[in-house]
Each structure stands twice: as structure tokens, then as C-alpha cells.
Amino acid sequence: MNTLLSGERMRTNPAEQFYDQPFVQKSNEDQERKQRYYDYLLSPEWRELKRMVRARCLNVCEVCGVASVEATHHLTYKRFGREPLSDLLGVCDKCHEKIHNIKNNHLIPLVFGGDGVDI
């Protein structure tokens, strides 16, 4: 553990440093992060990944296995912008909403193919 001369622990985790900044700066960084996210979703690279996900699942929701794919869901953002197909899931709107409700309400995580996913 890194410590300062005063004995206070030095924050080496970027997330910790982020949350120590003034609210206005955090808000601006949040807006910049959101803008980069939405810009990426409009990119040709993202369109191609979505096409490949739909081809992989034959345009059938990978959660319910019944409805058509209407969204491409990130299982994790760890490799955002350079996602392998295994980080993405083709889902119908109903299942996509359920995934986000589970994530936002901190309910039990979904399990796909026997592996827990970072949704």
C-alpha cells in the first residue's frame, strides 16, 4: 500500500482518483465518456461488429432464443472499442431491458452458457 508522509494512503487506482475530483469535473468527464461511447456506436467498426453478432446467432435472441435480435449488448466494457465477439450478445429488446434491470437493481447475475457474465 502506498502512503503519503501524513500516513494517508495514496490513491493509485484511477477510479479512486476520479471520484476524488470536484463534481463539476466528474460531470464533464462523464459527458465526454458518454460522447465517446455514442460516437463509437455510430462508427463503421461498431456496425460491423453488430452485423457479425447477428450472423453468429442467426438473428435470434441469445437470451430467450425466440425473438429477433434488436440490440447488441456489451457483456463487459473492459475491451470497449476493441471488443471480441465473445464480449457481445445479440438480444431482443425485452431481454435487453431485463439484463439492464438486473444489472441496475443488483439482482442475481445472468448466466449464459455456464459462465457468469459481466453485464
ZIVENMO-V259902 format. One line per field, one symbol per residue. phi: phi as a letter, one per 20 degrees, with the letter a starting at -180 (. if undefined). psi: psi as a letter, one per 30 degrees, with the letter a starting at -180 (. if undefined). burial: I if it has 9 or more other C-alpha atoms within 8 Angstrom, else O. A space follows every 10 residues. Layout:
phi = ???
psi = ???
burial = ???
This chain:
phi = .ecegfnfff edegfffgfe eggfffffff ffffffffff feffffgfff fffffgelmd gedemcfffc bddffbdfdg nbffgfecce cfffffffgf ffffelegff cclndfdee
psi = kklleffkkk jfkeeeeeff lleeeeeeee eeeeeeeeee ffleeeeeee eeeeeeghgk kfefgellkf ljkkflgehk fhklffflkk lleeeeeeee eeefghakll kkgfkklj.
burial = OOIOOOOOOO OOOOOIIOOO OOOOOIOOOO OOOOOOOOOI OOOOOIIOII OIIIOOIOII IIOOOOOIIO IIIIIIOOOO OOIOIOIIII IIIOIIOOII OIIOOOOOII OOOOOOIOI
